[in-house]
Amino acid sequence: MSGPTAWRRVLGLVLGLGALVSAALVAFVWPAVNTAPQDVPIAVAAPPQVAAELQRNLASAAPGAFEFTAVSDRAAAVTLIERRDVYGALVVGPQGGEVLTASAGSPAVAQVLTQVATRLGEAQQQPVRVSDVVPLPKDDPRGVGLAAGALPLVLGGIATAAALRSRVPERGRPVAGVLGSAAVGGVVMAALLQWLGVLTGGFWASAGVVALAIAAIAAALLGLERVAGLAGLALGGATVLLLGNPLSGLTSAPEMLPAGWGTLGQLLPPGAAGTALRSTAYFDGAGATTSLWVLTAWFVVGVGLMLLPVRRRRIEQEETAPTPEATAAAGVP
């Protein structure tokens, strides 16, 4: 290896690491400091004139914060919340005003709606009731356990890919390894989260979501490694961990992230897994379909790449071939 070539590689590595750190900083910090409701869907159950006035007042106080859906009564609003079509509702009837929330759907949005109830009560000079129709478990009332579980899930997928890459290099066999590791990981993680009181609902549904998420991440990373070598594995792992994790919306909601970032986060495995797991744990599976398809697509594409007849031996030889300097130092002619 010539001197100039070696320095070019060092420069490329330094610039690449700098870009990676910068991207990670933006992905973590920008959504955190710009968290605010963006077209959060909520229902409104009120007489037409009252509903129109409520919408005008909220649109004036917080432009672009909410997307309104008119419903006939409180029961219809509750149905939409339980189906995960909306995050909450404003209800005005003969007995006064009421704000419906679903902290299980998003504690951050529930807090915003509670603040809306306070402002409405002050404007009307009478209290507005707040009802949490789909609450979080009593052992995790702020939803921090589910948000914290995203990182171990991502690390589980990355660790599975790294282990299978080094120990099961044959084409095809890693697929079985991914499926087996994901199944074990799904059962273990779901069991722990239910034991800690973080997850409720059907155990096997939650375990299935976790297993699918781990399999999707591991298969995608192994597929990238097969076609692009260690660089593909490293880039894929960094993307899932440093971009997918902060954009998952688990600590707030996809609609609370800056425009476009929430949508991107839901197309990455951590965001899709978080949404699906929230649905199966607290909403009997409502609203999980799109997220499950996203995870399935990552898994299928990853497996397809894993099975490509790539000349791995040539790639590995290029990655591990000794440099001329090392050969000379060893005294090999």
C-alpha positions in Angstrom: 0.0 0.0 0.0 1.5 3.3 -1.0 1.8 6.3 1.4 -0.7 8.5 -0.4 -3.3 5.8 -0.6 -2.9 5.1 3.1 -3.4 8.8 4.0 -6.4 9.0 1.7 -8.0 6.1 3.6 -7.2 7.7 6.9 -8.8 11.0 5.7 -11.8 9.1 4.4 -12.2 7.3 7.7 -12.0 10.6 9.7 -14.5 12.3 7.5 -16.8 9.4 7.6 -16.8 9.2 11.4 -17.3 13.0 11.6 -20.4 12.7 9.3 -21.7 9.8 11.4 -21.4 11.7 14.6 -23.0 14.8 13.1 -25.9 12.7 11.7 -26.4 11.1 15.1 -26.4 14.4 16.9 -29.0 15.8 14.5 -31.1 12.7 14.7 -31.1 12.8 18.6 -31.1 16.5 19.3 -33.2 18.1 16.6 -36.4 16.1 17.2 -35.9 16.5 21.0 -35.7 20.3 20.9 -38.5 20.6 18.3 -41.0 18.3 19.8 -44.5 19.7 19.2 -47.8 18.5 17.9 -48.1 18.3 14.1 -51.5 17.4 12.7 -52.3 15.2 15.6 -55.6 13.5 14.8 -58.3 14.1 17.4 -62.1 13.7 17.3 -64.7 16.4 18.2 -68.1 15.5 19.5 -70.2 18.7 19.8 -73.0 20.6 18.2 -71.9 21.9 14.8 -71.6 25.6 15.9 -69.7 24.6 19.1 -67.4 22.2 17.2 -66.6 24.9 14.6 -65.8 27.4 17.4 -63.6 24.9 19.2 -61.7 24.1 16.0 -61.2 27.8 15.2 -59.9 28.6 18.7 -57.5 25.6 18.8 -56.2 26.4 15.2 -55.6 30.0 16.3 -53.8 29.0 19.5 -51.7 26.2 17.9 -51.7 26.5 14.1 -51.2 23.1 12.5 -51.2 21.2 15.8 -54.4 19.2 15.3 -56.3 17.4 12.6 -60.0 17.3 13.5 -62.5 14.5 12.9 -66.2 15.2 13.6 -68.2 12.5 15.4 -71.7 12.2 16.6 -71.2 11.6 20.3 -68.8 10.5 23.0 -69.2 6.8 22.3 -68.2 7.3 18.6 -65.1 9.3 19.8 -64.1 6.4 22.2 -64.4 3.9 19.4 -62.0 6.0 17.2 -59.6 6.2 20.1 -59.7 2.5 20.7 -59.1 1.8 17.0 -56.1 4.2 17.1 -57.6 6.4 14.4 -57.3 9.4 16.8 -55.3 10.2 19.9 -58.1 11.8 21.9 -61.3 13.8 21.6 -63.1 17.0 22.7 -66.6 16.3 23.8 -69.2 19.0 24.6 -72.7 17.9 25.7 -75.5 18.8 28.1 -73.3 17.9 31.1 -70.5 20.2 30.0 -67.1 19.7 28.4 -64.8 16.7 28.5 -61.5 15.8 27.0 -60.7 12.2 26.3 -57.1 11.0 26.2 -55.3 7.7 25.7 -52.0 7.8 27.5 -51.3 4.3 26.2 -51.3 5.7 22.7 -48.9 8.5 23.6 -48.3 10.1 27.1 -47.0 13.2 25.4 -50.1 13.8 23.4 -52.2 13.0 26.4 -50.4 15.7 28.3 -51.0 18.2 25.5 -54.7 17.4 25.5 -54.8 17.8 29.3 -53.4 21.3 28.8 -56.1 22.0 26.2 -58.7 21.0 28.8 -57.2 23.4 31.3 -57.3 26.3 28.8 -60.9 25.4 27.7 -61.9 25.4 31.4 -60.4 28.8 32.0 -62.1 30.2 28.9 -65.5 28.8 29.9 -64.9 29.6 33.6 -65.9 26.0 34.5 -63.8 22.9 34.9 -63.5 20.5 31.9 -63.2 16.8 32.8 -60.3 14.8 31.5 -60.8 11.0 31.0 -58.1 8.6 30.1 -60.0 6.0 28.2 -57.0 3.8 27.3 -54.5 4.3 30.2 -51.0 2.9 30.6 -50.3 0.1 33.0 -50.2 1.2 36.7 -46.6 -0.1 36.9 -45.5 2.1 34.0 -47.8 5.2 34.2 -45.5 7.4 32.2 -44.7 4.9 29.5 -40.9 5.1 30.1 -40.5 1.3 30.2 -41.8 0.8 26.7 -39.6 3.6 25.3 -36.6 2.2 27.1 -37.2 -1.2 25.6 -36.5 0.0 22.1 -32.7 0.1 22.6 -32.3 -3.5 23.8 -34.6 -4.6 20.9 -32.3 -2.8 18.3 -29.2 -4.1 20.0 -30.6 -7.6 19.9 -31.0 -7.4 16.1 -27.5 -6.0 15.7 -25.9 -8.6 18.0 -27.7 -11.4 16.2 -26.4 -10.2 12.8 -22.8 -9.8 14.2 -22.8 -13.2 15.8 -24.1 -15.1 12.8 -21.8 -13.2 10.4 -18.7 -14.4 12.2 -19.8 -17.9 13.3 -22.2 -19.1 10.5 -20.8 -17.7 7.3 -22.5 -20.3 5.0 -25.2 -19.0 2.6 -28.7 -20.0 3.8 -27.8 -21.2 7.3 -27.9 -17.7 8.8 -31.6 -17.5 7.9 -32.3 -20.3 10.3 -30.1 -18.6 12.9 -32.0 -15.4 12.5 -35.3 -17.1 12.9 -34.2 -19.1 16.0 -32.5 -16.1 17.7 -35.5 -13.8 17.0 -37.9 -16.4 18.4 -35.9 -16.7 21.6 -35.3 -13.0 21.9 -39.0 -12.3 21.4 -40.2 -14.6 24.1 -37.5 -13.5 26.6 -38.1 -9.7 26.0 -41.8 -10.0 26.1 -41.8 -12.1 29.2 -39.5 -9.6 31.0 -41.6 -6.6 29.9 -44.8 -8.2 31.1 -43.1 -9.3 34.4 -42.1 -5.6 34.9 -45.6 -4.5 34.3 -44.7 -2.6 31.1 -46.8 -4.6 28.7 -50.3 -5.9 29.1 -52.5 -7.7 26.5 -51.7 -11.0 24.9 -48.2 -12.3 25.6 -47.8 -14.2 22.3 -48.8 -11.2 20.3 -46.2 -9.0 22.0 -43.6 -11.8 21.7 -44.4 -12.1 18.0 -43.9 -8.4 17.4 -40.5 -8.4 19.2 -39.4 -11.5 17.4 -40.4 -10.0 14.0 -38.5 -6.8 14.8 -35.3 -8.6 15.8 -35.5 -10.8 12.7 -36.1 -7.8 10.4 -33.1 -5.9 11.8 -30.8 -8.9 11.8 -31.8 -10.1 8.3 -31.4 -6.6 6.8 -28.0 -6.2 8.3 -26.8 -9.6 7.2 -28.1 -8.9 3.7 -26.2 -5.6 3.5 -23.1 -7.4 4.8 -23.4 -10.0 2.1 -23.6 -7.5 -0.8 -21.3 -4.8 0.7 -19.1 -6.5 3.2 -18.4 -5.1 6.7 -19.0 -1.6 5.4 -22.6 -2.6 4.7 -23.1 -4.2 8.1 -21.6 -1.1 9.9 -23.6 1.4 7.9 -26.8 -0.5 8.4 -26.3 -0.9 12.1 -25.5 2.8 12.5 -28.6 3.7 10.6 -30.9 1.5 12.7 -29.3 2.5 16.0 -28.5 6.2 15.5 -31.3 7.2 13.2 -34.1 4.7 13.7 -34.0 4.8 17.5 -34.5 8.5 18.1 -37.0 8.8 15.3 -39.2 5.9 16.5 -41.6 8.3 18.3 -41.7 6.0 21.3 -40.9 8.8 23.8 -43.6 11.1 22.3 -45.4 10.2 19.0 -44.6 10.3 15.3 -46.9 13.4 15.0 -44.8 15.1 17.7 -41.6 15.0 15.7 -40.6 17.6 13.0 -42.4 17.3 9.7 -41.2 14.3 7.7 -39.0 12.8 10.5 -41.9 11.0 12.2 -42.9 9.4 8.8 -39.3 8.3 8.2 -39.1 6.9 11.7 -42.1 4.7 11.1 -40.5 3.2 8.0 -37.5 2.1 10.0 -37.6 -1.1 12.2 -37.5 0.6 15.6 -40.4 2.9 14.9 -42.5 0.2 13.2 -41.8 -2.2 16.1 -42.7 0.4 18.7 -46.0 1.2 17.1 -46.9 -2.4 16.6 -45.9 -3.3 20.1 -48.0 -0.4 21.6 -51.0 -1.6 19.5 -50.8 -5.3 20.6 -50.1 -4.5 24.2 -52.7 -1.8 24.8 -55.2 -1.7 21.9 -55.9 -5.4 21.1 -53.8 -5.1 17.9 -55.7 -2.1 16.5 -53.5 0.1 14.3 -50.7 -2.5 14.0 -51.2 -3.6 10.4 -49.0 -1.1 8.6 -46.2 -1.4 11.0 -46.2 -5.2 10.7 -46.0 -4.9 6.9 -43.0 -2.6 7.3 -41.2 -5.1 9.5 -42.1 -7.9 7.2 -40.7 -6.0 4.2 -37.4 -5.4 6.0 -37.1 -9.1 6.8 -38.0 -10.4 3.3 -35.6 -8.0 1.6 -32.9 -8.9 4.0 -33.3 -12.6 3.5 -33.4 -12.0 -0.3 -30.0 -10.3 -0.1 -28.6 -13.0 2.2 -29.4 -15.6 -0.3 -27.8 -13.8 -3.3 -24.9 -15.8 -4.8 -22.3 -13.2 -4.0 -18.6 -14.2 -4.1 -18.0 -13.9 -0.4 -14.6 -15.5 -0.6 -13.3 -12.8 -2.8 -14.8 -10.1 -0.6 -13.4 -11.6 2.6 -10.0 -12.0 1.0 -9.9 -8.4 0.1 -11.0 -7.4 3.6 -8.4 -9.6 5.4 -5.5 -9.6 2.9 -2.2 -8.4 4.5 -0.8 -5.1 3.4 2.6 -5.0 1.7 4.0 -3.2 4.8 2.8 -6.1 7.0 4.3 -8.6 4.7 7.6 -6.8 4.6 7.6 -6.5 8.4 7.1 -10.3 8.7 10.1 -10.9 6.5 8.1 -12.5 3.7 9.7 -11.9 0.3 
